[in-house]
């Protein structure tokens, strides 16, 4: 991972999907994810990491792509890995 730079100050949005009993609810009246936080990638990662593990599948982060590590829509696994990287960079 030599020379990999991630801009944690990049604009990002933390989104949450409607849920029922801790699971995504595709049958909700408004099934699209809604904004929880509109800030930086770092702020969104911090807010995401403050959520219980059991609820993290309800969230995603959207940001500008920063190949090869940061995609436009970040999955739970990507966010957790970026949180680990952030602590080392």
trRosetta pair geometry for C-beta under 8 A, 3 or more apart (Angstrom, degrees):
i j d omega theta_ij theta_ji phi_ij phi_ji
1 4 4.6 -53 -180 7 83 136
4 68 8.0 -72 -123 42 115 85
4 69 6.4 74 -171 -18 129 134
6 41 7.7 -121 159 112 101 154
6 66 5.9 115 -129 116 68 150
6 69 6.2 -66 -84 80 117 134
6 70 6.1 122 -134 -34 104 127
6 82 7.0 -167 177 -142 164 101
6 85 6.7 72 17 120 148 134
6 86 7.7 -88 85 -83 134 75
6 89 6.9 -166 42 -18 101 176
7 10 4.4 89 106 -40 107 102
7 41 7.1 108 106 22 64 140
7 66 6.3 -172 26 -98 90 148
8 40 6.6 62 147 151 62 114
8 41 5.0 -125 -151 82 48 107
8 42 4.0 66 162 -59 107 100
8 45 7.5 -58 -146 13 104 136
8 86 6.0 92 -96 -119 145 110
9 40 5.2 -50 -147 -145 39 132
9 41 7.1 -20 20 31 8 94
9 42 6.7 -4 -75 -1 44 117
10 40 6.6 114 64 -156 35 75
10 41 4.9 34 60 -20 87 119
10 63 5.6 88 113 -174 118 120
10 64 5.6 -116 -178 41 132 104
10 66 7.0 -153 -27 -48 163 128
11 38 8.0 0 -168 -180 94 76
11 39 7.7 -158 -143 131 59 21
11 40 6.6 -71 -103 -108 31 49
11 41 7.7 58 90 -37 11 76
11 63 6.7 169 96 -135 53 82
11 64 7.1 67 60 -11 83 103
12 39 6.7 -18 64 79 78 57
12 40 6.0 42 24 162 98 24
12 41 4.2 105 -24 -83 142 57
12 43 7.5 172 62 59 107 84
12 44 4.4 -99 109 1 123 147
12 61 5.5 5 178 -178 122 106
12 62 6.7 160 -159 82 69 45
12 63 3.8 -27 -104 -83 92 109
13 35 5.6 -61 -171 -123 113 101
13 37 7.0 173 -154 89 49 56
13 38 5.2 -8 -110 -108 88 69
13 39 7.9 126 -96 25 43 51
13 44 6.9 91 124 -99 5 140
13 61 7.0 157 78 -156 44 59
13 62 4.9 -12 57 58 96 96
13 63 7.4 174 19 -68 62 64
14 35 7.3 96 75 -158 56 60
14 36 4.6 -57 103 64 101 106
14 37 4.2 29 35 46 114 97
14 39 7.9 -2 -3 32 99 94
14 44 4.2 175 -53 -144 99 94
14 47 5.4 -102 -27 83 170 129
14 48 5.9 -158 -128 -59 126 93
14 59 6.3 -12 -174 -164 92 114
14 60 7.8 166 -153 86 51 35
14 61 5.5 -29 -99 -100 63 79
15 33 3.7 69 159 140 118 130
15 34 6.5 153 -153 72 80 21
15 35 6.0 -47 -100 -93 72 45
15 36 6.6 165 -113 4 17 90
15 59 6.7 150 82 -153 50 61
15 60 5.3 -15 61 62 100 81
15 61 7.4 165 17 -96 78 26
15 62 6.3 37 -11 -6 121 107
16 19 7.8 -64 166 -18 99 108
16 33 5.9 159 74 -156 22 92
16 34 6.1 -29 61 59 78 73
16 36 5.1 73 -15 -47 109 120
16 58 5.4 23 -156 138 83 99
16 59 5.3 -29 -97 -95 71 75
17 24 4.6 -4 116 -125 142 99
17 25 7.4 167 143 34 97 62
17 31 7.5 3 -160 180 94 61
17 32 7.9 -111 -123 160 73 21
17 33 4.7 -56 -77 -91 61 85
17 58 5.2 -133 48 -162 88 70
17 59 7.6 -142 6 -71 79 29
17 60 7.9 54 -32 0 98 99
18 24 7.3 81 76 -158 55 61
18 25 4.9 -70 114 58 93 105
18 28 3.7 -14 103 -15 152 174
18 30 6.5 129 -40 84 140 72
18 31 6.2 -100 36 -124 121 41
18 33 7.9 -152 -12 -103 62 43
18 34 7.6 63 -54 -2 78 106
19 22 6.3 6 169 -132 130 8
19 23 6.1 153 -155 73 91 29
19 24 5.9 -62 -102 -99 76 29
19 25 5.4 143 -139 -10 19 98
19 55 7.9 -67 -58 -143 176 89
19 58 5.2 -37 -62 -118 133 133
20 23 6.3 -31 68 62 65 81
20 25 4.1 82 -4 -80 101 127
20 28 7.5 179 -34 -69 107 99
22 54 6.2 -31 -157 150 130 104
22 55 6.6 -102 -142 -95 84 73
22 58 7.8 -114 -167 -47 47 125
23 57 7.9 -17 -129 94 53 125
24 57 7.2 -100 -32 128 100 97
24 58 6.2 169 -75 -113 76 71
25 28 4.4 85 107 -41 110 102
25 31 7.1 -130 104 -120 67 83
26 31 5.2 42 -154 -146 46 136
27 31 7.1 86 3 -86 6 119
28 31 4.9 143 58 -86 88 64
30 34 7.5 52 123 -56 125 113
33 60 6.6 -79 -98 38 172 105
35 38 5.8 6 -173 -51 133 96
36 47 6.8 174 119 143 120 141
36 59 7.3 -37 8 -123 147 109
37 43 6.4 -142 155 130 135 106
37 44 5.7 177 90 -101 120 73
37 47 5.0 132 -9 17 157 171
39 43 3.7 -49 113 77 139 145
39 44 6.0 176 64 -46 94 80
40 43 4.6 97 52 7 78 101
40 44 6.9 -145 92 -4 41 87
41 44 5.8 -58 -147 39 30 111
41 45 6.3 32 155 -21 65 106
41 61 7.1 89 -137 166 71 139
41 63 5.2 38 -90 -108 102 159
41 70 7.6 -23 -135 -138 149 143
41 82 7.7 -86 164 161 113 145
42 45 5.8 -54 -147 35 29 110
42 46 6.4 29 155 -19 63 106
42 86 6.8 138 -119 -140 86 142
43 46 5.7 -54 -149 36 31 112
43 47 6.4 28 155 -16 66 106
44 47 5.8 -53 -145 38 31 109
44 48 6.2 34 154 -20 65 108
44 61 4.8 115 142 -125 135 120
44 63 7.5 -165 43 -57 155 118
45 48 5.6 -55 -146 38 30 114
45 49 6.2 27 157 -18 65 109
45 61 7.0 -10 -70 -71 63 161
45 79 6.0 -178 -122 -164 81 89
45 82 5.9 -115 -111 105 137 112
45 83 5.2 175 177 -83 117 85
45 86 6.5 138 112 -23 160 157
46 49 5.9 -58 -145 38 27 108
46 50 6.6 31 153 -26 62 105
47 50 5.8 -55 -155 27 33 114
47 51 7.6 41 147 -30 60 96
48 51 6.0 -49 -169 13 40 114
48 56 6.9 73 -180 -133 89 94
48 59 5.6 177 -126 125 96 149
48 61 6.5 -68 -52 -52 145 114
48 79 5.3 -67 123 172 157 144
48 83 7.8 -133 83 -63 109 127
49 79 7.7 -160 -60 147 80 106
49 80 7.7 125 -99 -108 92 62
49 83 5.3 119 -75 -118 134 151
51 55 5.0 -109 169 84 111 111
51 56 5.5 142 97 -81 120 71
51 59 6.5 146 22 -13 167 147
52 55 4.9 75 65 13 88 104
52 56 7.4 -132 95 -33 45 81
53 56 5.8 -37 -153 -4 36 119
55 58 5.4 -39 180 20 72 120
55 59 7.5 57 135 -14 80 105
56 59 5.9 -67 -160 36 49 108
56 76 5.0 101 137 -132 110 119
56 79 7.8 -158 -170 73 117 134
56 80 8.0 43 180 -58 156 108
57 76 5.9 -41 -93 -53 54 148
59 76 7.3 100 71 -89 82 86
59 79 7.9 -18 108 -2 108 170
60 73 5.6 5 167 -172 132 91
60 74 6.2 160 -169 70 76 61
60 75 6.9 -29 -121 -103 97 33
60 76 7.8 -78 -94 -51 66 62
60 79 8.0 -160 -141 -41 44 132
61 73 7.6 154 81 -156 46 45
61 74 4.3 -5 60 46 95 119
61 79 5.8 123 6 -93 123 117
62 72 6.3 7 -152 161 76 71
62 73 5.5 -17 -100 -100 78 68
62 74 7.5 -157 -74 11 30 79
63 66 7.8 -22 117 -8 114 102
63 70 6.5 -47 86 172 121 120
63 72 6.8 -158 69 -146 46 41
63 74 7.0 16 21 -20 104 114
64 70 7.9 44 94 123 55 122
64 72 7.0 -21 -142 -110 20 75
65 70 6.3 161 -157 106 41 80
65 71 5.8 -9 -117 -146 89 36
65 72 5.0 -39 -59 -56 89 77
66 69 6.5 -24 98 64 93 80
66 70 3.7 30 49 54 95 122
67 70 7.5 -102 -57 55 22 65
69 78 7.9 149 172 -154 70 101
69 82 7.3 131 153 -90 114 94
69 85 7.7 19 -179 -17 152 174
70 74 7.0 -38 -149 -81 70 112
70 78 7.7 124 -118 174 49 125
70 82 7.1 69 -91 -97 92 134
71 74 6.3 149 60 -82 83 59
71 78 6.9 -76 26 -134 101 168
74 78 4.4 -131 -161 92 87 126
74 79 5.1 107 138 -60 123 84
74 82 7.1 -36 -151 -3 146 142
75 78 4.8 97 51 8 73 102
75 79 7.0 -138 95 -6 38 88
76 79 5.9 -59 -150 35 28 110
76 80 6.4 26 156 -17 65 107
77 80 5.9 -55 -148 36 30 110
77 81 6.4 27 154 -16 64 108
78 81 5.7 -59 -149 40 31 110
78 82 6.2 30 154 -19 67 107
79 82 5.7 -54 -146 37 31 110
79 83 6.4 37 152 -23 63 103
80 83 5.6 -51 -153 31 31 115
80 84 6.8 32 149 -17 62 102
81 84 5.7 -53 -154 34 36 112
81 85 6.4 34 150 -18 67 105
82 85 5.4 -51 -143 39 36 112
82 86 6.1 46 154 -30 66 101
83 86 5.7 -46 -146 27 29 116
83 87 7.0 31 154 -20 58 101
84 87 6.0 -58 -162 29 33 111
84 88 7.1 14 149 -6 64 109
85 88 5.9 -71 -155 43 38 103
85 89 5.9 28 157 -21 77 113
86 89 6.1 -59 -135 36 28 106
